[in-house]
Amino acid sequence: MKLSITKQKIWQIGSGDSSRDYSQIFLDFGVALVGPGNPGDERKSETKLFYQENPDKNWGAVISRIKKGDWVILRGGQKIVKAVGEAISDYEFNEIFGDVDGWDLQHLIEVKWYMPEKEIVFEKSILVRSTLTRCYDTTVINRINSEEFVMCRTIANYKDFKVPKLIDFEEISQSLIDFGLRIQDSENITQTIQRIKKLTMWYFEKDKNVLEHEIRTFLVIPLLISLGWSEQKIKIEYHKIDIAIFNNSFTGDYKTSPLIIIETKRFDDGLSFTSQQALNYSKDYPNCKKIITTNGYRYKIYEKQKDDFVETAYLNMFNLREHCYLNPNIEGAIFALLKISNLN
């Protein structure tokens, strides 16, 4: 089908980057999202002071300018149009998008998305590098109107989801004990997480450019040791792997297949994990059972199922939940710790 977007207001919105691509969330749930949203609904009086003092973060006010019938271009970088959609609601604030790959994107509008039948790629960077802005470029508009599109079908209505229960450290500690961990081990784990959070906050405030190898050393390794992995079973930078964990003490045989592979990221990176990486790991390391991606305070756990790795748990130390916001089948903080642990 052809689209005709010349008469209405036209907007363009970013879809993250290669490490945190939100585009599938947009398409699956029929939304366009922006953040930060943790300060709250931009229409509420209790949040106005924050947004007045931080106007550069008030993207809720920008997305609220999109009205029903406006068109929205979902861009990938500055050259790719991933989808085009028609706004079908006015501004809404919804906590169910409070942790999208670690980012708080509660400001939203509903969108009926259309996918191009053929990928729309421009030769030069023609799309504006902005989270959300108007689009006036006739080259972009004419190109979209010349292409064929198919309507995207949402996988679920986000309004049917409930925000997962927030978990405190006492509940985590008691749950780990109930699963058979020693009391002192359980207490050590929760205390370690609290120390990691404090150090992470220090980095946020004093050293935002903290390097990946520092994140590995000072944030990730302490958690692994608290979870029962000895230094003898952990190798840092094993071949091209950031952290490799072995079933037994590593004795220098560099042909050994690790039990767990951990990829570390920078704070600003998402935790996406590609199927091609999983396929490569399956071939090169047949005994690997789990792959973990982490930026030091957020963890995604993938477990091997047949020849693929499937996400089964997610941990965000600053937002401890019983399960993933948009997928109740992905376990939350308690089971994430158990899946990483060598204590149970």
Sequence and secondary structure as in RCSB ss.txt:
>XXXX:A:sequence
MKLSITKQKIWQIGSGDSSRDYSQIFLDFGVALVGPGNPGDERKSETKLFYQENPDKNWGAVISRIKKGDWVILR
GGQKIVKAVGEAISDYEFNEIFGDVDGWDLQHLIEVKWYMPEKEIVFEKSILVRSTLTRCYDTTVINRINSEEFV
MCRTIANYKDFKVPKLIDFEEISQSLIDFGLRIQDSENITQTIQRIKKLTMWYFEKDKNVLEHEIRTFLVIPLLI
SLGWSEQKIKIEYHKIDIAIFNNSFTGDYKTSPLIIIETKRFDDGLSFTSQQALNYSKDYPNCKKIITTNGYRYK
IYEKQKDDFVETAYLNMFNLREHCYLNPNIEGAIFALLKISNLN
>XXXX:A:secstr
 B   SSS EEEEE EETTEE HHHHHHHTEEEES  TT  TTSHHHHHHHHH GGG HHHHHTT  TT EEEEE
ETTTEEEEEEEE S  EE GGGS BTTB   EEEEEEEEEESS EE SS  S  SSEEE   HHHHHHHHHSBEE
E   SS GGG     B  HHHHHHHHHHTT  HHHHHHHHHHHHHHHHHHHHHHHH TT  HHHHIIIIIHHHHH
HTT  GGGEEEEETTEEEEE SS   S TT   SEEEEE  TTS     HHHHHHHHHH TT  EEEEESSSEEE
EEEEETTEEEEEEEEETTS BSEETTEEEEE HHHHHHHH S  
